[in-house]
Amino acid sequence: MSHVNFVFFGTPEPAVEILEVLHEAGYIPALVVTNPDKPKGRNLKLFPTPVKEWALAHDIPCAQPRSVKDPAFLQEFALCRVDVFIVVAFGAILPRELLATPKCGALNVHYSLLPKYRGASPVESQILADDRETGISILVMDEEMDHGGVVARKTVPVSPWPPTALELRKKYNEAAGKLLVEILPDWVAGNIQAKPQDHVKATYTKKIRPDDRLVRLEDDAYKNYLKIQALSAWGTYFFIEKSDKKIRVGIKSAEFKDGELIITRVVPEGKKEMSYEEFLRGLPQNS
């Protein structure tokens, strides 16, 4: 078991994937911090985050502050003596008081080769941009978004291209977990220095909006395919006219062959998933 004393901050399933790699290598967090349980379904039953479920399954203490700026939460951490924070998709920027708590700062996994693709959607943005220079960065967190010095970077080759965002994120998580295992002892021992980013070269991503998911079938076929792959987890869609009504059709899967976009599976509005061929057969001839 590792002697690095760390606290893990994270919320969704991708954070669990990195926790698993750390755990397998003997890196066990002293505490896990995640978002509060959220209500779901018709009965608004509270459900834990994936990271909380992982912590409970491994008998690791779990904190769920309503806000990381809460004075009681900050006071509790002020008494802790930990080497480092590891932050993966936590969903909030940590305040200065919290970042000052660990002896060796807070390390954040970012899904790009910084300073490119800072912000909320680096994985999706790389695929949309058809940028095949893919990789991850581990940086020291400061109070600005994806701004701190880079402790380590690793290119992650991807083939075939383009992947879905889920496929690319899984590759990134595996690489990030292994890179953390590799650097943590030297980072805590003071043998690694963070390198400042070249902020002039920084590029930024935006949050994915509902209208970003619209595929206009008359647009460039390859760009549409990139969008379908990049936003597959969100669900892309197109509209088609049927009996003087506009029908929304969700795209479940597609291929790109010989310069053409080939949609393979769809979910028409109000219906179950079907092949695209089956969907087209059900349309009037003049649609």
Steps between C-alpha positions, in 0.01 A plus 500: 500500500622850415605738776365804314225651716243654265141615471311430176246748362270373224140431406411310175592161360823618328638591843424145617706360213805691625429399860506138390844535340634670814344237725645211300846658540457529878405868514209521744345843572469599864176677408280542194316828439210500256180688421182452706251228407256614232129424458403297192190347351132568561532452875811720518684232692851603602781318322871510589767607254709226336800610709301468822386152399865405442605641838225312683591176325863540613425619855658840441363810681301730274416870541224674302507873571225711348775749422879468519494860627292404804686629812436180698641286219806724466558496874486121504763484225723753674565237767592230245859412416506360148770493234292582196152532353415316177212661311318334208174640360391633838279769355616804698809719527659458841547822701840632604453395862441138396784493247739615773417200722709216351878512538557443127199678353216362288557303180232512233462261207409687182397326178725685256860597434489837671491788431264386223136428576458650842148498640192284524508279189857416394423144384204599286682806364805299387281263302293782351821674392634175347812555710694173513770631733326348798619469857463593866657742746541496876522852635522678832168666574476872566197726520466534122360241262763254370764768554761351733841356423520162325655218702478235224360452151448186296394455141234234448489363144151413377411262217262470327411868478269664590396324822188580694551732796438204732771294329751785509425581865552136599842500331583825677393368840716189468799712397435759773474239774830342396667841472385595851639174637830576325544859620338514846800376704740743330252787518447455873877461551561831324688345207269643231447866419184624330561687173296817436268484202544727200180694558532680164438163327199410714177402327163461672200272474137571581220311668296284264159656432188318377516664156863388457364147461296579187629327186399666174519220246572743216824615672847354440481123552830462687432791733162348577669168579745674733205660678319166536813339649587795724150548641383138505459502878281809477300369206506662156186534291355628173154610389293365214162605361223238518131569430561875531661446842862538602620176659810491720719193439776406744819353356629195686787403268652583164795421272708697252599316185623618160423860584143430606325515837308176557255517790440148633274520809243763599226571754210688337302725731247291698633167370754233588849469359516357148731473202518805278383289206189396693433862586528608135264223387233643728514844341266616224673497162500880477667554842 
